[in-house]
């Protein structure tokens, strides 16, 4: 029984990755190396931007642009405004998700504030940029996608490390 529980615990990690990829959550958690191309010229796809803030969150997250029309293969950027509601320094992590989930692998982020935790001073407001390319291989029947971000507090951030990071900024 103990050995079975131990093996099951280790099996959950790859299973979690598969479920997250299938659901479009935390896909492309590192910069993509995709290059811009003219392969999607003439095709138009609408990308909508939304934010979801969990109840009791210490952050407010707002997309600067609600949607944009783009051509697959071209490099684009969008901005998000993040405000800390906390009264003390806090570390936050943005978590992206893409809908429909089957299109998540086609939205390739080359630069994103979601790749690393972000340190905020109390009440600080900052603008972040996400740069991305919608891969030309996006299925032809897809003409609309949604990129959503949620912002969560990183609970295990060490206060001394956090204070040093805020002081450096």
N, C-alpha and C positions, 0 to 999 in steps of 0.2 A: 504494500500500500504506500509506504514512504517513497520507495523507488519510483513507483508510478506517478506520484504527485510531483516528484522532482523532475522527471522527464516531461510531464505535462507543462510545468512551469517554464521550461526552456522552449518548448514547442509554441508557447503563446507569443513569443517575440516575432518570429517570422510570420505567424498567423496574423498578428496585429498589423504588420506591414502590408500583407496582402489585402486585408480588409480595408485599411486606410487608402490604398491605391485604388481599389475597386469603388470606394465611396468618394474619391476625389479629394480626400483630406490629406494634407501634409505631403502632397505630391510635389516633386521637384524642390526638395528642401535644401538644395545647393545650386549655385549658379550653373546655368546651361551653357554649353559651348556652341550652340546653334548659331549660324551666321545668317544675316539678312540675305534674301534672294528675291528675284523677280518671278519666282515660280507661281505665286498666287495672284499676279496682276490681273485685274478685271473682275475679280471676285470680291464681294463685300460681305463682311461678317460684323454683326453688332456685338460688342462686348460691354456688359453692364457691370458696374462696380457697386457693391453693397458692403455694409459692415454689420456685424452682429455683436452686441455687447451683452455678456452674461449678467444676470441680476447681481447687484452688489459689486460690480466691477469698479476698479480704481482708475479706469481709463474711459475716455470718450474717443471714438474713432470715426472719422467722417471722410468719405471720398470727396476730393475736390471736383471731380468730374463724375457724373452719374452714369454716362455711357459714351461710347465712341464707336464710330464705324471705321473698320480697318480692313486691310488687305493681308491675307496670309503671306508670310515670308518677309514682311516689313517690320522694322524695329519701331516700337512705340513706347511711350512712357505715360504713367498716371501718377498722380500725387494723392497722398492721404494725410490728413491732419490728425495728430494724436495729442490728446490733452490728458495729463495726469490729474486726477481728482484727489490724489493722496495728499496728506498733510506732512508726509515725511518722504525722503528719497525712496524710490521703488524701481524694481526691474520688471519689465514687461516683455512678453514674447508674442509676436503676431503669428497667428496660425491661418494659412490660406486654405480655401477649398474652391473647387471649380464645379460648375453645373452646366450641362449634364455631366455626370461623373465619367462617362465614357470619353469625354473630350479633354479630361485633365492632362493627359500625356501630350496633348498638342499645344498647350499653353506653356511655353518655355520661358522661364524668368531668367534673365541674364544678370539682373541686379534687383535685390529686394530687401526691405527692412525686416522681412520675416526670417532671413537666414541666421540672424544672431539676436540674442536678447538685447534689449535697449534699456539704458539707465536714464531715469528721469528724476529731476529735482522735484520738490513739492510744488504742485500746481503748474509745472512746466508744460508748455505747448510747443510742438515741433512738427515740421512738415517732412514727410518721407516720400521717396520716389520708388516706384517699381518700374523696371524696364523689362520688356517682354517681346517675344515674337510668337505669333500663332503659326505653328508649323504648316507648310503648304499641304501636307498630307491629311489635313482635317477633312473628314468625310464631307462629300458634296451636299448631303441633306442637312447639314448643320449650318444655320445662318445666324444663330444667336447663342451666346455663352454668357455665363455670369462668373465673375471673380469676387469672392467674398473673403473678408478678413475678420477674425475675432482676435481680441487682445486680452491676454491673460497675465496675471501677476505671477512671477516666478517665485514660488514660495520658499525655495531653499537657497536663495541668494544670501551670502554671508554679509552681515551688516558692516563689518570693517572693510571688506572688499568693495561693497556698494558705496560706502562713504568715500573711499579712495577714488573710485571711478567717477563719482560726481564731482569731486574736487579737481580732477584732471580736466574736466570739460570746462 
